[in-house]
Amino acid sequence: MINQNKKYLSIYLFILFLFSIIFLYSKHQVGNDSTISEWLINYEGGFTKRGITGQFAIELARFFDLNLRLIIFILQSLFSAIYFLLLNNFLKNLKNERLVILAIFTPIFILYPIAEIEVLARKEIIVFSLFLTHLIVPVKSKFKIFSLTIFLSLGILIWEPIIFFYPLILVHEIIIHNIKKLNQEFYKIILSFVPSLIIAYYIATNPISENDHKFMAQILKEEFAQNCYMSCQLLLSKSSIYQQFQGNFISYSTVVFIRYSIIIIFGFYPLVCIIINSSFNNKKNFLNFYFKDLKPEILLFSILPVIILFAMGVDWGRWVNITYVMLFLVYFNLLKNDYINLNHENLKSNILNKLNKKIFILFFIIYCFGWNPKTVITGDVGSFPGYRIPYKIFKIIF
């Protein structure tokens, strides 16, 4: 039964990967595609945030004398393949619990970027892949701290808002290294954050100048016949930290806050239920010294800085997805490696486990494939991605 479930999950991920490639190819030449606009940011005008992947794409386009958008499509496809392979490896040994199944198939997780193709293959997918790679490295390996440093440093260069997840990552590292006091191991973990924090500080205090941005846009236009639009253009118009917050003010409303409160409650419900029905196997660590009776709920508190990210950008559906992915990966990595114990007996009392099989299957279909958050703060809730995604694929192919 376990092997059969692994097979079904692999098939599901493979289908989503194929859908991703079809969607990416169908829109990689669209002039106003938001994903491409982010990949156009580069270092031609000087160092700036999120420019490393765009510069890499530019150098490949020059070396092979290929269309820049084609190179970006190839890179997006490659990173999507890596992400799905790593995710399949990560998920394959999870137990067949109803709440675990719902936590995997919730529409704010794997399905979300395919349902909202504006989000598909955005740069956070590389950050997720780097984090999954770091999780593979054994804790006792001498390369574990080094892999953390690489993940954090590259993560900041690729997508700097990863900094809002540093408390969650730090808690994870303290737990897996079983830090019991302020020792050499603890300071090594802290030092691994320093290079990325220096980069983040430089990015925040040295926004791209108008002349540098103009030169970057000029290179894109003259050498690659590409306009610097959307994310690339916002690099200048939202260069300061205050401008990041200011741009959101006009979008706030009671409806928005109610809508996203419901999205977060429903989308996170299975994972939160799992977390609050868990306990740490070893409570003798550094965190427990300061927080008596430490519980896995600390993972929920450690993602609170992401509220700042919501205040800084309008892509609230995307922020929900990113927050969920990071929390999911941290929790289940701790569970898989026996740092956390899941109380299966407590889960049995959950109302979803009391439903008969047919009703649960109906609930599963509606919950997992009947809705999804839209990308931006003003967007309403999307409906029936389980139907709309295959329908869009059918229209593209035929």
N, C-alpha and C positions, 0 to 999 in steps of 0.2 A: 504493500500500500504506500509506504514511504517512497520507494523508487518510482512508483506510478505518479505520485504527486510531484516529484522532482521533474519527471518527464513532461508533465502538463505545464509546469511553471516555465521550463526551458522553451517549450513550444510557444507559450504566451509571450515571453520576452523576445523570441526570435521574430514572431509576427509583428510586434511593436517596433522592432528594429527595422524590418522591411518597410513598414509604413513610414517610419522616420526617413529612410533613404528616399522613398518616393516623394514625400512632401518636400524634403530638402532640395531635391533635383527640380521639382516643379516650380519652386519659388526662388531658386538661386539667381535667376536673371531678372526678377521683379525689381523695378527701380526703387520702390519705397519699402522694401522688406526690412523690418526692424532688426532681424538677426544679422543680416549682412552688414548693416550700418555699424553695428558694434565691432564687427571684425575688420572694418576699414580703419579703425584707430591704429596709429603707428608712431614710430619714433623719427620719422623723416624731418619733422620740425623741432625735434628735441625730445627729451624724456617727458613722458606724461603717463597718467594712469591708464591701465588696460591696453597699453600699446604693444606688448611683447608678442601676442599672437598675430596681430595685424602686421607687424614688422616681419615676422617669420613667413607669413603668407606672401608678402611683397618680395622677399628675397627668393622664395621658391618660384614665384611668377617670373622674376628676372632671370633666374638660372635656367629654367626650362622653357622660357619664352612662351608662357601660356597666359591665357586670360585670368585676371586676378579673381574674378568671381568663381571660375572653375576650380582654382586652387582652394579657395575658401570652402566650396562645396566638398571637395575631396577631404580637407582637414576636418570639416564638420562630420562627415561620414565616418572617418577614421576614429575620431574621439567618441562618437556615438557607439561604434562597435566595441571600443575598449570599455566604455561605461557599461554596456549591457553584458559583456562577458564577465566583468568584475562583479556586477550585481548578481548575475546568475550564480557565480561561485559563492558569493556572500549569503544568498538566500537558500541555497540548496539543502542545508541541514536543519532548517527551522522546523519545529514540531507542528503537526497538523491540528492546531487549535482553531476554533472558529474565530476568535478575536485576532489571532495572529494572521489568519487568512484575510480578514477584513483590513487589518493594518497594512498588509502588502498591497491589496487591491483597491484601497481607498483612492478616489479620483484626484486627491491632492498629491499623490506620490508618482508612481511610474507612468501612469496614463496621462497625467496632466500636460506635459509638453506636446504630446501627440494630439490631444484634444484642443490645445491652444497653440497652434503652430507658430505664432509670433514668438513664443518662448523656446521653440525647438532648437536645440544645439546652441543655446546661448552659452556664455563662457563659464557659467557655474558648473556645467557638465564636466569640464576639465578639472575644476576644483574637487568635485565629487570623486572623480577617478583618481586624483592624487591622494585623497583621503583614504579611499578604499585600498589603494596600493600600500599606504602607510600601515593600515590595519593588518595587512598580510604579513608584514615583517614581524618575526617572533619577538616577544617582549624581552627575552634574555639575550637577543642578538646585540652585538656591539654597534650595529648600524641603526638601532631603533631610534635613538635620540637624533642621529644624523638625518634619518628619513623624516622625522618631525620637522626639523629645521628646513629641509628642502621643501616639504609640503607647504609650510607656512609662508616661506619666502616667495615661492612660485605662485602660491595662492593669492598673495597680496598684489603681485605684479599682473596677474591675470584678471582678478576680480576683487578689488580692495574691500568691499563690504564683508568679506569673510571675517574681518576683524571683530564684527559683532558676535561671532560665534567662538571667540577665544575663551571666554569663561567656560563654555561647555567642553571645549577641547582640553582645557587645563584640568578640569575635574576628571575627565576621562583618563588623562595621562597619570594623574596622581593615583587613581584607583588601580590601573593596570600595572603600575610600577610598585604598588603596595608601599607608598611612601608613609612612614610612620612618624617622621620627625624632620626638622629642617637640616637634612644631611646633604652630602655631596650630590646624590642622585636628584634630590629636589632642585638644587641650584642648577644642575645641568638642564633640567626641564625648563626652568625659568629662562635660562640663557638661550635656549633654542627659540624662544619667542622674540628675542631682542633684534636680530637682523630684520625680521618682517616689520616690527614696530618702528624701526628706524626708517624703513622704506615708506611705511604708511605715513609717518610724520612728514617726510619730505614731500610726498604726494599732496598731503593736505595743505602744506604751507607754500608750495611752489606750483600753483596751477599754471596751465599753459598760457602763454601770452598771446595777444591778438596776432602779432606778427608771426610767431611760431605756428599758430593754428592756420594762418593764411598760407604759409609755406607748405604745411602738411597737405592742406586741401589742394594746393597747386600741383603738387607731385601726383596726387591721386587723379586729378583732372587731366594733366598733360601727358603723364606716362601710362596711365591705365584707363583713361576715359571714364572715371568714376567720380560722382559728386560726393562731397562730404555732407551727409544729411543725417537727420534724426540723432542717434546716439553719438555719432561722430561730430555733428554740429553742436549738440548739447554740451560737449566737452568745453566749449567756449562760453555759451550762454548760461551754463550752470557750473561755472568753474569754482566759485567760492562755496564754503560750507553753508553760509546764510542763504544763498540762492537755492541750494538743495532743499532747504526747509520751506522757503518762501513759495516755491512753485507748487507746493501741495495745498496751501491754505484754501485756494479757491474750490478745491475738489471735496472738501469736508462737508458732510451733512449727516443728519440723524439717520437717514436711510442707509448711508454708507456704513456707519458704525454698527447698526443693527445687522445689516447683511453680512458683514465680515465676522461679527461675533457668532452668528449662526454657522457660517462656513467653518470657522475654526473649531467650534464645539463639535459639530457633526464630523468634520474631517479628521480631527485628532482623537475622537472618542475611543476607538479601539486601542490605539497606542497608549493613551493616558490610562485606560482601564488596566492594561497590562503592567504599566509602570507602577501604579499604586497598589497592585497586588504582587509586588516583588519585594525582595529584601536583599541586602548585601550579605554575601557569604563570609566575608572577613571585615569586621567593623573596626579592627585595630589599625587605623591609618590616620594620616595627618589631618584629614578633614573631620574625622570623628572626634579628634581632640578638641576642636573648636565648635563642632556642631554635635551635641549629644544626641544619641539615638539616631544617627544618620540613616536616612532612607533614600531609595532611588528617586524620590520626588525632588531631590536636589538638582537632578537633570532638568526638570521643568523650570526651576528658579534660575538656572544658569543660562537659559535662552531669553530671559527678560530683556537684555540689551538690544535684542532685535526690534524692540519697539521703536528705537531710534531710526532704524532702517525704514520702518513703515512711515515715520514722520518725514523722511528725506526723499522718498520716491513714490511715484504713482502706481507702480507695478505691484499692487498689493496681492494679486493672485499669485504672481511669481514669488513674492516674499514668503507667502504661506507655503508654497511648494518647497522652497529652499530650506526653510526652517524645519519642515517636516522631515525632509531627507536627512539633514544633519542629526536631528534628534533620533530618528529611526536607526541610523547607522551606529551612533554611539551606544544606544541602549542594547541593541541586539548583538553588537560586538562584545559587550560586557556579559550578556547572557550566554552567548555561544562559548565563551572562554571561562565560564563558571565564576565570574566575579559577582554575578547576580543570580539569585534563585527565584524562579517564577512559581508562585503558589497556584498550582493547577486546581487544587480543591476549591480555593476561593473563587476561581474563574467559573467554576461550575454553577455558582449561585447567580451569575450574571443572566439577565433576562434573555439574552441572545442564545445562550446555551440551553435554555428551557424550551425554545421553539422546536416544533417537530421538523423533520428534515425538509419536507416540501415547502413549508412556510419560510424556513431559513434560506433556501435556495432562491425563492422569490425576493426575499429581503436583500440577499446578496446581489442579485441582478440590478434591483432598483438603486440600492445604496452605492454600488461600485461603478455602474455604467449608466446611471440615470441622470447625473448632474456633474457639473464641474465649475469651479470659479473662473471668471474671465480674467484677462491679463491685468487690466488697469482698474483703478479704484472706482471709476464711474460705471464700469460694465456690470450688467446684471448677471445672474447665475446662468451658465450654459445648460442646455438640456440634452439628455440622451446621447452622450459621446459614444456609447456602445453601438449606436445606429449611425450617427453622423460621420464618424471616422471611416468605417468601411464604405459608406456612400460616397464620400469625397474621393477615396481611393479609386472606387469604381469609375467615377466621372473622369478622373485624371487619366486612367489607363484606357478607357473606352470612349 
